[in-house]
Amino acid sequence: MLHPRSNLLHHLTGGEEAMSDKRKNKRAPLDIYLNKYMGGVPYMSRAADISQEGLSLARLLEPQHEAKRIGLQFQLPGSEEIIYAEGEVVREWAELGAKRERSGVRFTLLTDRHRKMIDAYVDRHGNEN
């Protein structure tokens, strides 16, 4: 059952499909496990897709939290380099009544090198959705 505020948000946005329509940037599928840091503690998370602005994560084993700012540590497929990023949780799909608990994370801090790596990955794989 949805929280009343979430119910209104779900109604106003038209649900999960409408949210994906709002995405400004091309997205590429990204099925990897990564470290999601909350309060300095790493938790395993799973990515679903990535864009130049951020990524979509599925919650695996982590406590309930109110953290909006998180750290991320991951490798793109085919690369040995570890990408370190900071991000802000901007969407919670669980609040919108989805069957899986997901969150949308917008990158807030990336090195230029890592941003270029992500851009190149999205350019190469963006049409695979």
C-alpha positions as YAML, in Angstrom:
chain: A
units: angstrom
residues:
- id: 1
  name: MET
  ca: [0.00, 0.00, 0.00]
- id: 2
  name: LEU
  ca: [1.31, 3.43, -0.87]
- id: 3
  name: HIS
  ca: [1.78, 6.23, 1.59]
- id: 4
  name: PRO
  ca: [-0.76, 9.03, 0.80]
- id: 5
  name: ARG
  ca: [2.00, 11.37, -0.35]
- id: 6
  name: SER
  ca: [3.44, 8.63, -2.52]
- id: 7
  name: ASN
  ca: [-0.01, 7.81, -3.86]
- id: 8
  name: LEU
  ca: [-0.40, 11.42, -4.97]
- id: 9
  name: LEU
  ca: [3.09, 11.42, -6.49]
- id: 10
  name: HIS
  ca: [2.31, 8.15, -8.27]
- id: 11
  name: HIS
  ca: [-0.89, 9.67, -9.65]
- id: 12
  name: LEU
  ca: [0.80, 12.91, -10.71]
- id: 13
  name: THR
  ca: [3.71, 11.22, -12.44]
- id: 14
  name: GLY
  ca: [1.70, 8.43, -14.01]
- id: 15
  name: GLY
  ca: [3.85, 5.84, -12.26]
- id: 16
  name: GLU
  ca: [7.21, 4.40, -13.15]
- id: 17
  name: GLU
  ca: [6.80, 4.73, -16.92]
- id: 18
  name: ALA
  ca: [6.34, 8.50, -16.70]
- id: 19
  name: MET
  ca: [9.49, 8.81, -14.61]
- id: 20
  name: SER
  ca: [11.57, 7.09, -17.28]
- id: 21
  name: ASP
  ca: [10.15, 9.53, -19.85]
- id: 22
  name: LYS
  ca: [11.51, 12.44, -17.78]
- id: 23
  name: ARG
  ca: [15.10, 11.28, -18.15]
- id: 24
  name: LYS
  ca: [17.04, 13.86, -20.10]
- id: 25
  name: ASN
  ca: [20.06, 11.80, -21.11]
- id: 26
  name: LYS
  ca: [20.57, 8.62, -23.07]
- id: 27
  name: ARG
  ca: [20.90, 5.62, -20.76]
- id: 28
  name: ALA
  ca: [22.81, 2.39, -21.20]
- id: 29
  name: PRO
  ca: [22.14, -0.92, -19.48]
- id: 30
  name: LEU
  ca: [24.64, -1.65, -16.71]
- id: 31
  name: ASP
  ca: [24.21, -4.92, -14.84]
- id: 32
  name: ILE
  ca: [27.00, -4.79, -12.25]
- id: 33
  name: TYR
  ca: [27.45, -5.02, -8.51]
- id: 34
  name: LEU
  ca: [29.03, -2.01, -6.83]
- id: 35
  name: ASN
  ca: [29.83, -0.52, -3.45]
- id: 36
  name: LYS
  ca: [27.39, 2.08, -2.18]
- id: 37
  name: TYR
  ca: [28.76, 3.99, 0.82]
- id: 38
  name: MET
  ca: [26.36, 5.36, 3.42]
- id: 39
  name: GLY
  ca: [27.86, 6.98, 6.49]
- id: 40
  name: GLY
  ca: [31.27, 5.66, 5.43]
- id: 41
  name: VAL
  ca: [30.07, 2.03, 5.45]
- id: 42
  name: PRO
  ca: [30.05, 0.08, 2.15]
- id: 43
  name: TYR
  ca: [26.95, -1.88, 1.12]
- id: 44
  name: MET
  ca: [26.63, -4.01, -1.98]
- id: 45
  name: SER
  ca: [24.19, -2.66, -4.53]
- id: 46
  name: ARG
  ca: [23.29, -3.58, -8.10]
- id: 47
  name: ALA
  ca: [23.13, -1.14, -11.00]
- id: 48
  name: ALA
  ca: [20.48, -1.43, -13.71]
- id: 49
  name: ASP
  ca: [21.49, 1.40, -16.04]
- id: 50
  name: ILE
  ca: [23.71, 4.46, -16.29]
- id: 51
  name: SER
  ca: [23.70, 7.86, -17.99]
- id: 52
  name: GLN
  ca: [26.06, 10.83, -17.99]
- id: 53
  name: GLU
  ca: [24.07, 12.22, -15.04]
- id: 54
  name: GLY
  ca: [23.66, 9.17, -12.83]
- id: 55
  name: LEU
  ca: [22.52, 5.60, -12.42]
- id: 56
  name: SER
  ca: [19.68, 3.40, -11.25]
- id: 57
  name: LEU
  ca: [20.35, 1.11, -8.29]
- id: 58
  name: ALA
  ca: [18.51, -1.84, -6.77]
- id: 59
  name: ARG
  ca: [18.66, -2.17, -2.99]
- id: 60
  name: LEU
  ca: [20.14, -5.50, -1.91]
- id: 61
  name: LEU
  ca: [21.39, -5.84, 1.64]
- id: 62
  name: GLU
  ca: [21.40, -2.52, 3.41]
- id: 63
  name: PRO
  ca: [19.61, -0.99, 6.34]
- id: 64
  name: GLN
  ca: [16.70, 1.39, 5.98]
- id: 65
  name: HIS
  ca: [18.22, 4.83, 5.68]
- id: 66
  name: GLU
  ca: [17.44, 8.45, 5.07]
- id: 67
  name: ALA
  ca: [20.81, 9.19, 3.48]
- id: 68
  name: LYS
  ca: [20.53, 11.31, 0.36]
- id: 69
  name: ARG
  ca: [24.27, 11.70, -0.26]
- id: 70
  name: ILE
  ca: [26.17, 8.51, -0.97]
- id: 71
  name: GLY
  ca: [29.54, 7.35, -2.23]
- id: 72
  name: LEU
  ca: [29.90, 4.94, -5.14]
- id: 73
  name: GLN
  ca: [32.73, 2.66, -6.20]
- id: 74
  name: PHE
  ca: [32.39, 0.59, -9.38]
- id: 75
  name: GLN
  ca: [34.00, -0.66, -12.58]
- id: 76
  name: LEU
  ca: [32.47, -0.39, -16.02]
- id: 77
  name: PRO
  ca: [32.39, -3.66, -17.98]
- id: 78
  name: GLY
  ca: [35.63, -4.17, -19.90]
- id: 79
  name: SER
  ca: [37.59, -1.72, -17.73]
- id: 80
  name: GLU
  ca: [40.06, -2.41, -14.95]
- id: 81
  name: GLU
  ca: [39.80, 1.12, -13.56]
- id: 82
  name: ILE
  ca: [37.73, 1.70, -10.44]
- id: 83
  name: ILE
  ca: [35.45, 4.72, -10.65]
- id: 84
  name: TYR
  ca: [34.90, 6.69, -7.47]
- id: 85
  name: ALA
  ca: [31.92, 9.01, -7.40]
- id: 86
  name: GLU
  ca: [29.64, 10.82, -5.02]
- id: 87
  name: GLY
  ca: [25.94, 11.07, -5.67]
- id: 88
  name: GLU
  ca: [22.60, 12.20, -4.40]
- id: 89
  name: VAL
  ca: [19.56, 9.93, -4.20]
- id: 90
  name: VAL
  ca: [16.94, 11.79, -6.24]
- id: 91
  name: ARG
  ca: [14.24, 9.12, -6.65]
- id: 92
  name: GLU
  ca: [13.00, 6.13, -4.67]
- id: 93
  name: TRP
  ca: [10.92, 3.76, -6.78]
- id: 94
  name: ALA
  ca: [9.68, 1.93, -3.68]
- id: 95
  name: GLU
  ca: [7.79, 5.10, -2.75]
- id: 96
  name: LEU
  ca: [6.01, 4.86, -6.09]
- id: 97
  name: GLY
  ca: [4.72, 1.34, -5.54]
- id: 98
  name: ALA
  ca: [7.17, -0.58, -7.73]
- id: 99
  name: LYS
  ca: [7.68, -4.27, -7.05]
- id: 100
  name: ARG
  ca: [11.44, -3.82, -6.55]
- id: 101
  name: GLU
  ca: [13.08, -1.24, -4.36]
- id: 102
  name: ARG
  ca: [15.18, 1.00, -6.59]
- id: 103
  name: SER
  ca: [16.71, 4.42, -6.36]
- id: 104
  name: GLY
  ca: [17.90, 6.94, -8.88]
- id: 105
  name: VAL
  ca: [21.26, 8.51, -8.06]
- id: 106
  name: ARG
  ca: [22.52, 11.72, -9.67]
- id: 107
  name: PHE
  ca: [26.30, 12.12, -9.77]
- id: 108
  name: THR
  ca: [27.47, 15.13, -7.76]
- id: 109
  name: LEU
  ca: [31.23, 14.53, -7.84]
- id: 110
  name: LEU
  ca: [33.25, 12.75, -10.54]
- id: 111
  name: THR
  ca: [36.75, 13.31, -11.86]
- id: 112
  name: ASP
  ca: [36.94, 14.46, -15.48]
- id: 113
  name: ARG
  ca: [38.61, 11.18, -16.39]
- id: 114
  name: HIS
  ca: [35.81, 9.10, -14.86]
- id: 115
  name: ARG
  ca: [33.11, 11.31, -16.40]
- id: 116
  name: LYS
  ca: [34.70, 10.76, -19.84]
- id: 117
  name: MET
  ca: [34.78, 6.99, -19.25]
- id: 118
  name: ILE
  ca: [31.07, 7.00, -18.37]
- id: 119
  name: ASP
  ca: [30.25, 9.22, -21.37]
- id: 120
  name: ALA
  ca: [32.10, 6.85, -23.72]
- id: 121
  name: TYR
  ca: [30.37, 3.80, -22.21]
- id: 122
  name: VAL
  ca: [26.92, 5.39, -22.59]
- id: 123
  name: ASP
  ca: [27.71, 6.46, -26.17]
- id: 124
  name: ARG
  ca: [28.77, 2.89, -27.06]
- id: 125
  name: HIS
  ca: [25.94, 1.04, -25.28]
- id: 126
  name: GLY
  ca: [23.11, 3.57, -25.09]
- id: 127
  name: ASN
  ca: [21.00, 1.94, -27.78]
- id: 128
  name: GLU
  ca: [20.97, -1.47, -26.06]
- id: 129
  name: ASN
  ca: [17.98, -0.72, -23.79]
...
